[in-house]
């Protein structure tokens, strides 16, 4: 019984990673937009870095979802 409760608590804690991912993505795109509006000529040079940061940040959210699902169903 305690092991099942611990699995649910662990899965819930792993879901915090998804929330942090959403906050990180929002902050990242907001900062890019602020920089692009301040200096439009440099926006094209930074777009590749934005997409790379988006991919890395989103991967962390997917990994936390995977950990939560593994704790629940395995």
PDB file of N, CA, C and O in Angstrom:
ATOM      1  N   UNK A   1       0.812  -1.193   0.000  1.00  0.00           N
ATOM      2  CA  UNK A   1       0.000   0.000   0.000  1.00  0.00           C
ATOM      3  C   UNK A   1       0.862   1.266   0.000  1.00  0.00           C
ATOM      4  O   UNK A   1       0.570   2.217  -0.726  1.00  0.00           O
ATOM      5  N   UNK A   2       1.942   1.278   0.828  1.00  0.00           N
ATOM      6  CA  UNK A   2       2.800   2.452   0.857  1.00  0.00           C
ATOM      7  C   UNK A   2       3.577   2.624  -0.443  1.00  0.00           C
ATOM      8  O   UNK A   2       3.859   3.747  -0.861  1.00  0.00           O
ATOM      9  N   UNK A   3       3.923   1.504  -1.081  1.00  0.00           N
ATOM     10  CA  UNK A   3       4.666   1.589  -2.332  1.00  0.00           C
ATOM     11  C   UNK A   3       3.808   2.227  -3.419  1.00  0.00           C
ATOM     12  O   UNK A   3       4.314   2.984  -4.247  1.00  0.00           O
ATOM     13  N   UNK A   4       2.533   1.927  -3.418  1.00  0.00           N
ATOM     14  CA  UNK A   4       1.642   2.526  -4.422  1.00  0.00           C
ATOM     15  C   UNK A   4       1.497   4.027  -4.185  1.00  0.00           C
ATOM     16  O   UNK A   4       1.492   4.807  -5.137  1.00  0.00           O
ATOM     17  N   UNK A   5       1.380   4.431  -2.931  1.00  0.00           N
ATOM     18  CA  UNK A   5       1.285   5.856  -2.611  1.00  0.00           C
ATOM     19  C   UNK A   5       2.580   6.577  -2.989  1.00  0.00           C
ATOM     20  O   UNK A   5       2.546   7.706  -3.479  1.00  0.00           O
ATOM     21  N   UNK A   6       3.714   5.924  -2.762  1.00  0.00           N
ATOM     22  CA  UNK A   6       4.999   6.527  -3.119  1.00  0.00           C
ATOM     23  C   UNK A   6       5.121   6.694  -4.628  1.00  0.00           C
ATOM     24  O   UNK A   6       5.696   7.674  -5.101  1.00  0.00           O
ATOM     25  N   UNK A   7       4.580   5.738  -5.389  1.00  0.00           N
ATOM     26  CA  UNK A   7       4.604   5.865  -6.851  1.00  0.00           C
ATOM     27  C   UNK A   7       3.798   7.069  -7.307  1.00  0.00           C
ATOM     28  O   UNK A   7       4.225   7.797  -8.204  1.00  0.00           O
ATOM     29  N   UNK A   8       2.627   7.288  -6.694  1.00  0.00           N
ATOM     30  CA  UNK A   8       1.794   8.427  -7.069  1.00  0.00           C
ATOM     31  C   UNK A   8       2.463   9.755  -6.694  1.00  0.00           C
ATOM     32  O   UNK A   8       2.413  10.721  -7.456  1.00  0.00           O
ATOM     33  N   UNK A   9       3.071   9.789  -5.543  1.00  0.00           N
ATOM     34  CA  UNK A   9       3.771  11.010  -5.129  1.00  0.00           C
ATOM     35  C   UNK A   9       4.950  11.281  -6.067  1.00  0.00           C
ATOM     36  O   UNK A   9       5.170  12.422  -6.474  1.00  0.00           O
ATOM     37  N   UNK A  10       5.700  10.244  -6.407  1.00  0.00           N
ATOM     38  CA  UNK A  10       6.831  10.413  -7.323  1.00  0.00           C
ATOM     39  C   UNK A  10       6.396  10.869  -8.698  1.00  0.00           C
ATOM     40  O   UNK A  10       7.054  11.707  -9.315  1.00  0.00           O
ATOM     41  N   UNK A  11       5.283  10.319  -9.189  1.00  0.00           N
ATOM     42  CA  UNK A  11       4.780  10.734 -10.499  1.00  0.00           C
ATOM     43  C   UNK A  11       4.314  12.185 -10.458  1.00  0.00           C
ATOM     44  O   UNK A  11       4.517  12.932 -11.415  1.00  0.00           O
ATOM     45  N   UNK A  12       3.700  12.580  -9.368  1.00  0.00           N
ATOM     46  CA  UNK A  12       3.277  13.970  -9.237  1.00  0.00           C
ATOM     47  C   UNK A  12       4.457  14.924  -9.191  1.00  0.00           C
ATOM     48  O   UNK A  12       4.418  16.000  -9.787  1.00  0.00           O
ATOM     49  N   UNK A  13       5.503  14.528  -8.484  1.00  0.00           N
ATOM     50  CA  UNK A  13       6.707  15.363  -8.437  1.00  0.00           C
ATOM     51  C   UNK A  13       7.387  15.442  -9.806  1.00  0.00           C
ATOM     52  O   UNK A  13       7.943  16.479 -10.166  1.00  0.00           O
ATOM     53  N   UNK A  14       7.343  14.358 -10.557  1.00  0.00           N
ATOM     54  CA  UNK A  14       7.941  14.379 -11.894  1.00  0.00           C
ATOM     55  C   UNK A  14       7.181  15.316 -12.821  1.00  0.00           C
ATOM     56  O   UNK A  14       7.759  15.846 -13.770  1.00  0.00           O
ATOM     57  N   UNK A  15       5.902  15.527 -12.561  1.00  0.00           N
ATOM     58  CA  UNK A  15       5.113  16.425 -13.402  1.00  0.00           C
ATOM     59  C   UNK A  15       5.479  17.888 -13.204  1.00  0.00           C
ATOM     60  O   UNK A  15       5.122  18.724 -14.034  1.00  0.00           O
ATOM     61  N   UNK A  16       6.181  18.218 -12.125  1.00  0.00           N
ATOM     62  CA  UNK A  16       6.644  19.588 -11.955  1.00  0.00           C
ATOM     63  C   UNK A  16       7.591  19.979 -13.087  1.00  0.00           C
ATOM     64  O   UNK A  16       7.678  21.153 -13.447  1.00  0.00           O
ATOM     65  N   UNK A  17       8.291  19.011 -13.641  1.00  0.00           N
ATOM     66  CA  UNK A  17       9.185  19.295 -14.768  1.00  0.00           C
ATOM     67  C   UNK A  17       8.440  19.823 -15.971  1.00  0.00           C
ATOM     68  O   UNK A  17       8.959  20.662 -16.707  1.00  0.00           O
ATOM     69  N   UNK A  18       7.222  19.337 -16.181  1.00  0.00           N
ATOM     70  CA  UNK A  18       6.427  19.833 -17.309  1.00  0.00           C
ATOM     71  C   UNK A  18       5.989  21.274 -17.074  1.00  0.00           C
ATOM     72  O   UNK A  18       5.957  22.074 -18.009  1.00  0.00           O
ATOM     73  N   UNK A  19       5.653  21.605 -15.838  1.00  0.00           N
ATOM     74  CA  UNK A  19       5.282  22.987 -15.529  1.00  0.00           C
ATOM     75  C   UNK A  19       6.452  23.939 -15.688  1.00  0.00           C
ATOM     76  O   UNK A  19       6.292  25.049 -16.194  1.00  0.00           O
ATOM     77  N   UNK A  20       7.623  23.508 -15.257  1.00  0.00           N
ATOM     78  CA  UNK A  20       8.811  24.336 -15.403  1.00  0.00           C
ATOM     79  C   UNK A  20       9.167  24.510 -16.875  1.00  0.00           C
ATOM     80  O   UNK A  20       9.693  25.551 -17.269  1.00  0.00           O
ATOM     81  N   UNK A  21       8.884  23.498 -17.685  1.00  0.00           N
ATOM     82  CA  UNK A  21       9.128  23.610 -19.120  1.00  0.00           C
ATOM     83  C   UNK A  21       8.248  24.692 -19.725  1.00  0.00           C
ATOM     84  O   UNK A  21       8.710  25.483 -20.546  1.00  0.00           O
ATOM     85  N   UNK A  22       6.979  24.729 -19.321  1.00  0.00           N
ATOM     86  CA  UNK A  22       6.078  25.746 -19.857  1.00  0.00           C
ATOM     87  C   UNK A  22       6.548  27.147 -19.469  1.00  0.00           C
ATOM     88  O   UNK A  22       6.507  28.068 -20.285  1.00  0.00           O
ATOM     89  N   UNK A  23       6.986  27.304 -18.242  1.00  0.00           N
ATOM     90  CA  UNK A  23       7.494  28.610 -17.814  1.00  0.00           C
ATOM     91  C   UNK A  23       8.760  28.990 -18.576  1.00  0.00           C
ATOM     92  O   UNK A  23       8.936  30.144 -18.967  1.00  0.00           O
ATOM     93  N   UNK A  24       9.635  28.013 -18.783  1.00  0.00           N
ATOM     94  CA  UNK A  24      10.874  28.277 -19.514  1.00  0.00           C
ATOM     95  C   UNK A  24      10.631  28.659 -20.961  1.00  0.00           C
ATOM     96  O   UNK A  24      11.287  29.556 -21.490  1.00  0.00           O
ATOM     97  N   UNK A  25       9.689  27.979 -21.602  1.00  0.00           N
ATOM     98  CA  UNK A  25       9.394  28.293 -22.999  1.00  0.00           C
ATOM     99  C   UNK A  25       8.779  29.676 -23.133  1.00  0.00           C
ATOM    100  O   UNK A  25       9.129  30.433 -24.039  1.00  0.00           O
ATOM    101  N   UNK A  26       7.865  30.004 -22.233  1.00  0.00           N
ATOM    102  CA  UNK A  26       7.259  31.324 -22.288  1.00  0.00           C
ATOM    103  C   UNK A  26       8.281  32.423 -22.095  1.00  0.00           C
ATOM    104  O   UNK A  26       8.247  33.438 -22.791  1.00  0.00           O
ATOM    105  N   UNK A  27       9.183  32.229 -21.161  1.00  0.00           N
ATOM    106  CA  UNK A  27      10.229  33.227 -20.909  1.00  0.00           C
ATOM    107  C   UNK A  27      11.175  33.331 -22.097  1.00  0.00           C
ATOM    108  O   UNK A  27      11.591  34.429 -22.469  1.00  0.00           O
ATOM    109  N   UNK A  28      11.514  32.202 -22.688  1.00  0.00           N
ATOM    110  CA  UNK A  28      12.455  32.203 -23.808  1.00  0.00           C
ATOM    111  C   UNK A  28      11.876  32.952 -25.014  1.00  0.00           C
ATOM    112  O   UNK A  28      12.566  33.772 -25.620  1.00  0.00           O
ATOM    113  N   UNK A  29      10.630  32.678 -25.360  1.00  0.00           N
ATOM    114  CA  UNK A  29      10.026  33.352 -26.505  1.00  0.00           C
ATOM    115  C   UNK A  29       9.771  34.834 -26.211  1.00  0.00           C
ATOM    116  O   UNK A  29       9.860  35.663 -27.116  1.00  0.00           O
ATOM    117  N   UNK A  30       9.458  35.172 -24.967  1.00  0.00           N
ATOM    118  CA  UNK A  30       9.258  36.578 -24.611  1.00  0.00           C
ATOM    119  C   UNK A  30      10.560  37.356 -24.755  1.00  0.00           C
ATOM    120  O   UNK A  30      10.560  38.478 -25.263  1.00  0.00           O
ATOM    121  N   UNK A  31      11.663  36.772 -24.314  1.00  0.00           N
ATOM    122  CA  UNK A  31      12.947  37.457 -24.419  1.00  0.00           C
ATOM    123  C   UNK A  31      13.387  37.594 -25.877  1.00  0.00           C
ATOM    124  O   UNK A  31      13.972  38.606 -26.263  1.00  0.00           O
ATOM    125  N   UNK A  32      13.101  36.567 -26.684  1.00  0.00           N
ATOM    126  CA  UNK A  32      13.440  36.658 -28.108  1.00  0.00           C
ATOM    127  C   UNK A  32      12.635  37.767 -28.777  1.00  0.00           C
ATOM    128  O   UNK A  32      13.171  38.553 -29.558  1.00  0.00           O
ATOM    129  N   UNK A  33      11.345  37.820 -28.461  1.00  0.00           N
ATOM    130  CA  UNK A  33      10.502  38.846 -29.062  1.00  0.00           C
ATOM    131  C   UNK A  33      10.934  40.241 -28.634  1.00  0.00           C
ATOM    132  O   UNK A  33      10.945  41.161 -29.452  1.00  0.00           O
ATOM    133  N   UNK A  34      11.287  40.411 -27.375  1.00  0.00           N
ATOM    134  CA  UNK A  34      11.754  41.712 -26.903  1.00  0.00           C
ATOM    135  C   UNK A  34      13.048  42.109 -27.608  1.00  0.00           C
ATOM    136  O   UNK A  34      13.217  43.267 -27.991  1.00  0.00           O
ATOM    137  N   UNK A  35      13.957  41.155 -27.779  1.00  0.00           N
ATOM    138  CA  UNK A  35      15.205  41.452 -28.475  1.00  0.00           C
ATOM    139  C   UNK A  35      14.987  41.728 -29.949  1.00  0.00           C
ATOM    140  O   UNK A  35      15.642  42.596 -30.526  1.00  0.00           O
ATOM    141  N   UNK A  36      14.061  40.986 -30.566  1.00  0.00           N
ATOM    142  CA  UNK A  36      13.801  41.197 -31.992  1.00  0.00           C
ATOM    143  C   UNK A  36      13.146  42.548 -32.240  1.00  0.00           C
ATOM    144  O   UNK A  36      13.410  43.190 -33.257  1.00  0.00           O
ATOM    145  N   UNK A  37      12.301  42.980 -31.324  1.00  0.00           N
ATOM    146  CA  UNK A  37      11.689  44.299 -31.488  1.00  0.00           C
ATOM    147  C   UNK A  37      12.692  45.416 -31.236  1.00  0.00           C
ATOM    148  O   UNK A  37      12.571  46.499 -31.810  1.00  0.00           O
ATOM    149  N   UNK A  38      13.671  45.167 -30.390  1.00  0.00           N
ATOM    150  CA  UNK A  38      14.679  46.180 -30.091  1.00  0.00           C
ATOM    151  C   UNK A  38      15.700  46.286 -31.223  1.00  0.00           C
ATOM    152  O   UNK A  38      16.150  47.385 -31.548  1.00  0.00           O
ATOM    153  N   UNK A  39      16.068  45.156 -31.822  1.00  0.00           N
ATOM    154  CA  UNK A  39      17.063  45.141 -32.895  1.00  0.00           C
ATOM    155  C   UNK A  39      16.610  44.151 -33.970  1.00  0.00           C
ATOM    156  O   UNK A  39      17.044  42.999 -33.964  1.00  0.00           O
ATOM    157  N   UNK A  40      15.744  44.583 -34.893  1.00  0.00           N
ATOM    158  CA  UNK A  40      15.192  43.647 -35.886  1.00  0.00           C
ATOM    159  C   UNK A  40      16.232  43.035 -36.825  1.00  0.00           C
ATOM    160  O   UNK A  40      16.016  41.940 -37.345  1.00  0.00           O
ATOM    161  N   UNK A  41      17.340  43.712 -37.049  1.00  0.00           N
ATOM    162  CA  UNK A  41      18.333  43.164 -37.974  1.00  0.00           C
ATOM    163  C   UNK A  41      19.056  41.953 -37.387  1.00  0.00           C
ATOM    164  O   UNK A  41      19.572  41.129 -38.142  1.00  0.00           O
ATOM    165  N   UNK A  42      19.104  41.825 -36.075  1.00  0.00           N
ATOM    166  CA  UNK A  42      19.777  40.693 -35.438  1.00  0.00           C
ATOM    167  C   UNK A  42      18.832  39.530 -35.164  1.00  0.00           C
ATOM    168  O   UNK A  42      19.279  38.474 -34.716  1.00  0.00           O
ATOM    169  N   UNK A  43      17.543  39.695 -35.421  1.00  0.00           N
ATOM    170  CA  UNK A  43      16.563  38.657 -35.098  1.00  0.00           C
ATOM    171  C   UNK A  43      16.789  37.390 -35.923  1.00  0.00           C
ATOM    172  O   UNK A  43      16.633  36.283 -35.408  1.00  0.00           O
ATOM    173  N   UNK A  44      17.151  37.540 -37.188  1.00  0.00           N
ATOM    174  CA  UNK A  44      17.365  36.353 -38.027  1.00  0.00           C
ATOM    175  C   UNK A  44      18.549  35.530 -37.541  1.00  0.00           C
ATOM    176  O   UNK A  44      18.516  34.303 -37.628  1.00  0.00           O
ATOM    177  N   UNK A  45      19.573  36.165 -37.041  1.00  0.00           N
ATOM    178  CA  UNK A  45      20.746  35.449 -36.553  1.00  0.00           C
ATOM    179  C   UNK A  45      20.479  34.689 -35.266  1.00  0.00           C
ATOM    180  O   UNK A  45      21.157  33.703 -34.977  1.00  0.00           O
ATOM    181  N   UNK A  46      19.506  35.131 -34.493  1.00  0.00           N
ATOM    182  CA  UNK A  46      19.201  34.488 -33.214  1.00  0.00           C
ATOM    183  C   UNK A  46      18.103  33.439 -33.331  1.00  0.00           C
ATOM    184  O   UNK A  46      17.860  32.709 -32.371  1.00  0.00           O
ATOM    185  N   UNK A  47      17.440  33.342 -34.463  1.00  0.00           N
ATOM    186  CA  UNK A  47      16.307  32.428 -34.598  1.00  0.00           C
ATOM    187  C   UNK A  47      16.742  30.971 -34.466  1.00  0.00           C
ATOM    188  O   UNK A  47      16.019  30.171 -33.873  1.00  0.00           O
ATOM    189  N   UNK A  48      17.889  30.614 -34.997  1.00  0.00           N
ATOM    190  CA  UNK A  48      18.388  29.243 -34.877  1.00  0.00           C
ATOM    191  C   UNK A  48      18.635  28.855 -33.431  1.00  0.00           C
ATOM    192  O   UNK A  48      18.322  27.740 -33.014  1.00  0.00           O
ATOM    193  N   UNK A  49      19.198  29.784 -32.670  1.00  0.00           N
ATOM    194  CA  UNK A  49      19.410  29.530 -31.240  1.00  0.00           C
ATOM    195  C   UNK A  49      18.090  29.401 -30.494  1.00  0.00           C
ATOM    196  O   UNK A  49      17.985  28.628 -29.541  1.00  0.00           O
ATOM    197  N   UNK A  50      17.088  30.152 -30.920  1.00  0.00           N
ATOM    198  CA  UNK A  50      15.763  30.051 -30.308  1.00  0.00           C
ATOM    199  C   UNK A  50      15.174  28.671 -30.534  1.00  0.00           C
ATOM    200  O   UNK A  50      14.640  28.068 -29.603  1.00  0.00           O
ATOM    201  N   UNK A  51      15.261  28.170 -31.740  1.00  0.00           N
ATOM    202  CA  UNK A  51      14.705  26.855 -32.056  1.00  0.00           C
ATOM    203  C   UNK A  51      15.470  25.759 -31.315  1.00  0.00           C
ATOM    204  O   UNK A  51      14.860  24.807 -30.830  1.00  0.00           O
ATOM    205  N   UNK A  52      16.783  25.877 -31.221  1.00  0.00           N
ATOM    206  CA  UNK A  52      17.563  24.894 -30.473  1.00  0.00           C
ATOM    207  C   UNK A  52      17.182  24.897 -28.996  1.00  0.00           C
ATOM    208  O   UNK A  52      17.019  23.836 -28.394  1.00  0.00           O
ATOM    209  N   UNK A  53      17.039  26.081 -28.414  1.00  0.00           N
ATOM    210  CA  UNK A  53      16.614  26.183 -27.025  1.00  0.00           C
ATOM    211  C   UNK A  53      15.224  25.625 -26.813  1.00  0.00           C
ATOM    212  O   UNK A  53      14.954  24.995 -25.790  1.00  0.00           O
ATOM    213  N   UNK A  54      14.338  25.850 -27.772  1.00  0.00           N
ATOM    214  CA  UNK A  54      12.992  25.288 -27.691  1.00  0.00           C
ATOM    215  C   UNK A  54      13.042  23.763 -27.690  1.00  0.00           C
ATOM    216  O   UNK A  54      12.349  23.120 -26.901  1.00  0.00           O
ATOM    217  N   UNK A  55      13.849  23.188 -28.560  1.00  0.00           N
ATOM    218  CA  UNK A  55      13.937  21.730 -28.643  1.00  0.00           C
ATOM    219  C   UNK A  55      14.496  21.123 -27.363  1.00  0.00           C
ATOM    220  O   UNK A  55      13.986  20.109 -26.887  1.00  0.00           O
ATOM    221  N   UNK A  56      15.531  21.727 -26.803  1.00  0.00           N
ATOM    222  CA  UNK A  56      16.129  21.203 -25.573  1.00  0.00           C
ATOM    223  C   UNK A  56      15.159  21.327 -24.407  1.00  0.00           C
ATOM    224  O   UNK A  56      15.017  20.396 -23.614  1.00  0.00           O
ATOM    225  N   UNK A  57      14.497  22.459 -24.299  1.00  0.00           N
ATOM    226  CA  UNK A  57      13.557  22.676 -23.202  1.00  0.00           C
ATOM    227  C   UNK A  57      12.366  21.744 -23.317  1.00  0.00           C
ATOM    228  O   UNK A  57      11.911  21.197 -22.313  1.00  0.00           O
ATOM    229  N   UNK A  58      11.859  21.556 -24.513  1.00  0.00           N
ATOM    230  CA  UNK A  58      10.722  20.661 -24.713  1.00  0.00           C
ATOM    231  C   UNK A  58      11.117  19.213 -24.430  1.00  0.00           C
ATOM    232  O   UNK A  58      10.304  18.438 -23.926  1.00  0.00           O
ATOM    233  N   UNK A  59      12.341  18.847 -24.744  1.00  0.00           N
ATOM    234  CA  UNK A  59      12.804  17.487 -24.449  1.00  0.00           C
ATOM    235  C   UNK A  59      12.808  17.218 -22.952  1.00  0.00           C
ATOM    236  O   UNK A  59      12.494  16.107 -22.525  1.00  0.00           O
ATOM    237  N   UNK A  60      13.158  18.216 -22.147  1.00  0.00           N
ATOM    238  CA  UNK A  60      13.128  18.035 -20.701  1.00  0.00           C
ATOM    239  C   UNK A  60      11.705  17.794 -20.203  1.00  0.00           C
ATOM    240  O   UNK A  60      11.498  16.988 -19.296  1.00  0.00           O
ATOM    241  N   UNK A  61      10.733  18.474 -20.779  1.00  0.00           N
ATOM    242  CA  UNK A  61       9.337  18.235 -20.413  1.00  0.00           C
ATOM    243  C   UNK A  61       8.872  16.849 -20.809  1.00  0.00           C
ATOM    244  O   UNK A  61       8.132  16.204 -20.065  1.00  0.00           O
ATOM    245  N   UNK A  62       9.298  16.384 -21.975  1.00  0.00           N
ATOM    246  CA  UNK A  62       8.920  15.043 -22.426  1.00  0.00           C
ATOM    247  C   UNK A  62       9.577  13.987 -21.555  1.00  0.00           C
ATOM    248  O   UNK A  62       8.962  12.962 -21.257  1.00  0.00           O
ATOM    249  N   UNK A  63      10.824  14.222 -21.139  1.00  0.00           N
ATOM    250  CA  UNK A  63      11.491  13.275 -20.246  1.00  0.00           C
ATOM    251  C   UNK A  63      10.790  13.197 -18.902  1.00  0.00           C
ATOM    252  O   UNK A  63      10.664  12.111 -18.337  1.00  0.00           O
ATOM    253  N   UNK A  64      10.328  14.329 -18.378  1.00  0.00           N
ATOM    254  CA  UNK A  64       9.624  14.288 -17.097  1.00  0.00           C
ATOM    255  C   UNK A  64       8.289  13.567 -17.233  1.00  0.00           C
ATOM    256  O   UNK A  64       7.871  12.871 -16.308  1.00  0.00           O
ATOM    257  N   UNK A  65       7.613  13.718 -18.365  1.00  0.00           N
ATOM    258  CA  UNK A  65       6.386  12.959 -18.600  1.00  0.00           C
ATOM    259  C   UNK A  65       6.691  11.467 -18.677  1.00  0.00           C
ATOM    260  O   UNK A  65       5.939  10.651 -18.143  1.00  0.00           O
ATOM    261  N   UNK A  66       7.768  11.115 -19.326  1.00  0.00           N
ATOM    262  CA  UNK A  66       8.162   9.712 -19.425  1.00  0.00           C
ATOM    263  C   UNK A  66       8.448   9.121 -18.047  1.00  0.00           C
ATOM    264  O   UNK A  66       8.040   7.997 -17.756  1.00  0.00           O
ATOM    265  N   UNK A  67       9.136   9.860 -17.215  1.00  0.00           N
ATOM    266  CA  UNK A  67       9.430   9.380 -15.863  1.00  0.00           C
ATOM    267  C   UNK A  67       8.133   9.192 -15.068  1.00  0.00           C
ATOM    268  O   UNK A  67       7.977   8.197 -14.361  1.00  0.00           O
ATOM    269  N   UNK A  68       7.208  10.146 -15.185  1.00  0.00           N
ATOM    270  CA  UNK A  68       5.932  10.023 -14.488  1.00  0.00           C
ATOM    271  C   UNK A  68       5.168   8.789 -14.953  1.00  0.00           C
ATOM    272  O   UNK A  68       4.601   8.069 -14.131  1.00  0.00           O
ATOM    273  N   UNK A  69       5.146   8.539 -16.244  1.00  0.00           N
ATOM    274  CA  UNK A  69       4.429   7.372 -16.758  1.00  0.00           C
ATOM    275  C   UNK A  69       5.117   6.070 -16.350  1.00  0.00           C
ATOM    276  O   UNK A  69       4.448   5.078 -16.062  1.00  0.00           O
ATOM    277  N   UNK A  70       6.443   6.071 -16.325  1.00  0.00           N
ATOM    278  CA  UNK A  70       7.157   4.889 -15.885  1.00  0.00           C
ATOM    279  C   UNK A  70       6.869   4.586 -14.410  1.00  0.00           C
ATOM    280  O   UNK A  70       6.709   3.428 -14.025  1.00  0.00           O
ATOM    281  N   UNK A  71       6.805   5.634 -13.599  1.00  0.00           N
ATOM    282  CA  UNK A  71       6.509   5.411 -12.176  1.00  0.00           C
ATOM    283  C   UNK A  71       5.091   4.891 -11.979  1.00  0.00           C
ATOM    284  O   UNK A  71       4.847   4.113 -11.057  1.00  0.00           O
ATOM    285  N   UNK A  72       4.164   5.297 -12.814  1.00  0.00           N
ATOM    286  CA  UNK A  72       2.790   4.873 -12.638  1.00  0.00           C
ATOM    287  C   UNK A  72       2.522   3.462 -13.161  1.00  0.00           C
ATOM    288  O   UNK A  72       1.803   2.692 -12.524  1.00  0.00           O
ATOM    289  N   UNK A  73       3.088   3.124 -14.299  1.00  0.00           N
ATOM    290  CA  UNK A  73       2.649   1.911 -14.979  1.00  0.00           C
ATOM    291  C   UNK A  73       3.690   0.788 -15.039  1.00  0.00           C
ATOM    292  O   UNK A  73       3.398  -0.279 -15.580  1.00  0.00           O
ATOM    293  N   UNK A  74       4.863   0.993 -14.512  1.00  0.00           N
ATOM    294  CA  UNK A  74       5.868  -0.084 -14.559  1.00  0.00           C
ATOM    295  C   UNK A  74       6.181  -0.546 -13.144  1.00  0.00           C
ATOM    296  O   UNK A  74       7.001  -1.444 -12.954  1.00  0.00           O
TER     297      UNK A  74
END
